[in-house]
Structure formats: structure tokens, C-alpha cells
Amino acid sequence: MFRKPRALDAVECRVLGALLEKEQNTPEYYPLTVPALVAAANQKTNREPVLDLSEPEVLAALDRLFKDVLVWRSPGARSVKWSHNLDRRWQLQPATKAAITLLLLRGDQTAGEIRGRAERLHPFAAIADAEAALHLLAEGDEPLAELIPRSPGQKESRWRHLADVAADHTGASPATRGMVVPAAATPLGTVRDLADRIAKLEERVERLEQAQERRRDP
């Protein structure tokens, strides 16, 4: 069974992130009813962006995820409750679970931000520990995260999740978000290397322009 059967949409990513978070933060209230899951998905804090999902939207997302065996229904005494199946499907451990939870809920982040925000999920002793978890998520034929080349002006590189990128199960790698590279396309590693080189060149040009401006000032 594939780790990523398809690219997930924004609602599905938010639903999975909310299930992961509540399992780690408030296990006494997990699994979640649909109303509780809607509230968690639309939470105003620790969410980027803040969404306003309706119950039908969340139910539709759960139905799609259930078909891919990414979530389970847990019949309760009064209502059906939902839980994720990502520990098994995505082979998550406490550290990697905390990291992917934050990426799903809050978008692109630095390793330092992951470490600072993960205290209630999984305490990372150092930024290096958060980086190690992120690198584990980036491994394999169906990576769940990747490092974004640092843009000019940025002090640190950021990480993003790849749950919304479809894996090519023929062996090719995704070159861009939401797309699959044909077999004859440029390998992802080459694309990343080029992007990194371009970013470094842009940063160097920016420094040279700033130095030139300083020389012009009396």
C-alpha cells in the first residue's frame, strides 16, 4: 500500500493535521466527533491560514480519506468518531509525527519554528533534533516533506510538507508542487541544485548592489 496514494487537497490536509494534533495534545478527547473535528480544523490559533470549513466539507474530506485508508471510523455509543491511520501509512514516530503535524497545520516553517511550536506535541531538545525528524520525513520514494531553497533576504531555510504532491509510483519524482514529472523530465535533485544556485547568485547580486549603493553615498 502506497504511502501517498494521491495528492491531498487543502481540506484533507487540514483534517489530517487536526486529527494528529488532537491525538497528541488531548488524547482523552480522541478520536473526534465530526463537530469536534470541524472546530479543530477551524481553530483561530495555531492555524495558517485560518479556515472556515463547513461540516459537509469536512465530512466529504473524511469520506475521501477513508477510501484511501488514511482515516478510520470508530463507532461510539452516541456518535461516530474519527481517527487517523497515519502512524501506519506514513510510518510515523513521535518526532516525525510532531513535525508533519505542524507542517500540515501551519504551512512552511524553519526547523527552529518547528522546535519552538512542538513542545506540547513532542519536545525537541535542540533544533538539530527537529532537523533530524524533518530529514526523516524527506526520505524514501514518497517523501512527506522537503527543504525549500533559501530565498534572498531569508536567514534560514524553510521546510514544507508534500502531502499535497502526488507521488509518481512509476519511479519519477515530483518536480513541482501538485505535479508529477514524466520519466524523461529533469530529476528533482537537479532542479533543487539549480534553484539553490540561483538563490545564492541572487543573494550575491543583492550584496554587490548594496555595496555599490554605499559607495555612492557621500
C-alpha positions as CSV (number, residue, x, y, z in Angstrom):
1,M,0.0,0.0,0.0
2,F,1.4,3.3,-1.1
3,R,2.4,6.0,1.5
4,K,0.8,8.7,-0.7
5,P,-1.9,7.3,-2.9
6,R,-2.6,10.7,-4.4
7,A,-2.2,14.4,-3.8
8,L,-4.3,15.6,-0.9
9,D,-6.3,18.9,-1.1
10,A,-6.2,21.7,1.4
11,V,-9.3,20.5,3.4
12,E,-7.9,16.9,3.6
13,C,-4.5,18.2,4.8
14,R,-6.2,20.4,7.5
15,V,-8.4,17.4,8.6
16,L,-5.4,15.1,9.0
17,G,-3.4,17.8,10.8
18,A,-6.2,18.4,13.2
19,L,-6.6,14.7,14.0
20,L,-2.9,14.4,14.5
21,E,-2.7,17.4,16.8
22,K,-5.7,16.4,19.0
23,E,-4.4,12.9,19.4
24,Q,-1.1,14.3,20.7
25,N,-2.4,17.3,22.7
26,T,-5.7,16.0,24.1
27,P,-5.7,12.2,23.8
28,E,-8.5,12.0,26.3
29,Y,-10.9,13.5,23.7
30,Y,-9.5,11.5,20.8
31,P,-10.9,10.1,18.4
32,L,-13.0,13.1,17.4
33,T,-16.6,13.5,16.5
34,V,-17.4,15.5,13.3
35,P,-18.4,18.7,15.2
36,A,-15.2,18.5,17.3
37,L,-13.1,17.9,14.1
38,V,-14.8,20.9,12.4
39,A,-13.9,23.1,15.4
40,A,-10.3,21.8,15.4
41,A,-10.0,22.4,11.7
42,N,-11.3,26.0,12.0
43,Q,-9.4,26.9,15.2
44,K,-8.3,30.5,15.2
45,T,-4.9,29.9,16.9
46,N,-2.0,27.8,15.6
47,R,-3.5,27.6,12.1
48,E,-2.1,29.1,8.9
49,P,-4.3,30.0,7.1
50,V,-7.4,30.2,9.3
51,L,-10.2,28.4,7.6
52,D,-14.0,28.4,7.9
53,L,-14.9,24.9,6.8
54,S,-18.4,23.6,7.0
55,E,-19.5,20.2,8.3
56,P,-20.4,18.9,4.9
57,E,-16.9,19.9,3.6
58,V,-15.2,18.1,6.5
59,L,-17.5,15.0,6.0
60,A,-16.7,14.9,2.3
61,A,-12.9,15.1,3.1
62,L,-13.3,12.3,5.6
63,D,-15.1,10.2,3.1
64,R,-12.3,10.6,0.6
65,L,-9.6,9.9,3.2
66,F,-11.5,6.9,4.4
67,K,-11.5,5.4,0.9
68,D,-7.7,5.8,0.8
69,V,-7.4,4.2,4.3
70,L,-5.9,7.3,5.8
71,V,-8.6,7.7,8.4
72,W,-10.9,5.2,10.4
73,R,-14.4,5.4,11.6
74,S,-14.8,4.5,15.3
75,P,-18.5,3.9,16.2
76,G,-19.3,5.3,19.6
77,A,-22.3,4.9,21.9
78,R,-23.9,8.1,20.6
79,S,-22.0,9.2,17.5
80,V,-19.3,8.1,15.1
81,K,-15.8,9.3,15.9
82,W,-12.8,9.6,13.6
83,S,-9.1,8.8,14.0
84,H,-6.2,8.8,11.6
85,N,-4.3,5.9,10.2
86,L,-1.1,7.8,9.6
87,D,1.2,6.1,12.1
88,R,1.0,3.0,9.9
89,R,0.6,4.5,6.5
90,W,3.2,7.2,6.9
91,Q,5.4,5.2,9.3
92,L,5.4,8.0,11.9
93,Q,7.3,8.1,15.2
94,P,6.7,10.7,17.9
95,A,9.3,13.1,16.4
96,T,8.2,12.9,12.8
97,K,4.6,12.9,13.8
98,A,5.0,16.2,15.6
99,A,6.9,17.7,12.7
100,I,4.4,16.7,10.0
101,T,1.5,17.8,12.2
102,L,2.9,21.4,12.4
103,L,3.6,21.5,8.6
104,L,0.1,20.4,7.8
105,L,-1.5,22.9,10.2
106,R,0.9,25.9,9.8
107,G,2.5,25.6,6.4
108,D,6.1,26.3,5.6
109,Q,8.4,26.7,8.6
110,T,12.0,26.6,9.7
111,A,13.4,23.9,11.8
112,G,13.7,26.4,14.7
113,E,10.0,27.2,14.4
114,I,9.1,23.5,14.4
115,R,11.1,23.0,17.5
116,G,9.5,26.0,19.3
117,R,6.0,25.1,18.4
118,A,6.2,21.4,19.1
119,E,6.6,21.5,22.8
120,R,3.1,20.1,23.5
121,L,3.4,17.5,20.7
122,H,6.9,16.3,21.2
123,P,9.7,18.2,22.9
124,F,12.8,18.6,20.8
125,A,15.9,19.1,22.9
126,A,17.6,21.1,20.1
127,I,17.0,22.4,16.6
128,A,19.2,19.6,15.3
129,D,16.7,17.1,16.7
130,A,13.9,18.9,14.8
131,E,16.0,18.9,11.6
132,A,16.7,15.2,12.0
133,A,12.9,14.5,12.1
134,L,12.3,16.6,9.1
135,H,15.1,14.8,7.2
136,L,13.4,11.5,8.0
137,L,10.2,12.8,6.5
138,A,12.1,13.8,3.4
139,E,13.5,10.3,2.8
140,G,12.3,7.5,0.6
141,D,10.4,7.2,-2.7
142,E,7.3,9.0,-1.3
143,P,8.7,11.9,0.8
144,L,6.3,13.8,3.1
145,A,8.5,16.9,3.4
146,E,11.2,18.8,1.6
147,L,13.6,21.6,2.3
148,I,12.9,24.8,0.3
149,P,16.0,26.6,-1.0
150,R,16.6,29.8,0.9
151,S,15.4,32.9,-0.9
152,P,17.4,36.2,-0.9
153,G,17.0,38.0,2.4
154,Q,16.0,34.9,4.3
155,K,18.2,33.9,7.2
156,E,17.1,30.3,7.4
157,S,15.8,27.7,5.0
158,R,12.2,26.5,5.4
159,W,10.5,23.2,5.2
160,R,7.2,22.3,3.6
161,H,5.0,19.2,3.6
162,L,4.4,17.2,0.4
163,A,1.1,15.6,1.3
164,D,-0.4,17.7,-1.5
165,V,2.1,16.4,-4.1
166,A,1.2,13.2,-5.9
167,A,3.9,10.6,-5.9
168,D,4.8,9.0,-9.2
169,H,4.6,5.3,-8.5
170,T,6.5,4.5,-11.7
171,G,9.7,5.9,-10.1
172,A,9.8,9.5,-11.1
173,S,9.9,12.3,-8.5
174,P,7.7,15.4,-8.2
175,A,9.4,18.5,-9.6
176,T,6.8,21.0,-8.6
177,R,4.0,21.1,-6.1
178,G,1.0,19.2,-7.2
179,M,2.6,17.8,-10.4
180,V,4.3,14.6,-11.4
181,V,7.4,14.7,-13.5
182,P,7.4,12.4,-16.6
183,A,10.1,9.7,-16.8
184,A,12.2,11.8,-19.2
185,A,12.0,15.0,-17.2
186,T,14.8,16.6,-15.2
187,P,15.5,14.8,-11.9
188,L,14.3,16.5,-8.8
189,G,17.8,16.7,-7.3
190,T,19.0,18.6,-10.4
191,V,16.1,21.0,-10.1
192,R,16.8,21.6,-6.4
193,D,20.5,22.2,-7.1
194,L,19.7,24.7,-9.8
195,A,17.2,26.5,-7.6
196,D,19.8,26.6,-4.8
197,R,22.5,28.0,-7.1
198,I,20.1,30.7,-8.4
199,A,19.2,31.7,-4.9
200,K,22.8,32.0,-4.0
201,L,23.6,34.1,-7.1
202,E,20.6,36.4,-6.4
203,E,21.9,36.9,-2.8
204,R,25.4,37.7,-4.1
205,V,24.0,40.2,-6.6
206,E,21.9,41.8,-3.9
207,R,25.0,42.2,-1.7
208,L,27.0,43.7,-4.5
209,E,24.2,46.2,-5.3
210,Q,24.1,47.2,-1.6
211,A,27.8,47.7,-1.5
212,Q,27.7,49.8,-4.7
213,E,25.0,51.9,-3.2
214,R,27.0,52.5,0.0
215,R,30.0,53.7,-2.2
216,R,27.7,56.2,-3.9
217,D,26.6,57.8,-0.7
218,P,28.7,60.7,0.4
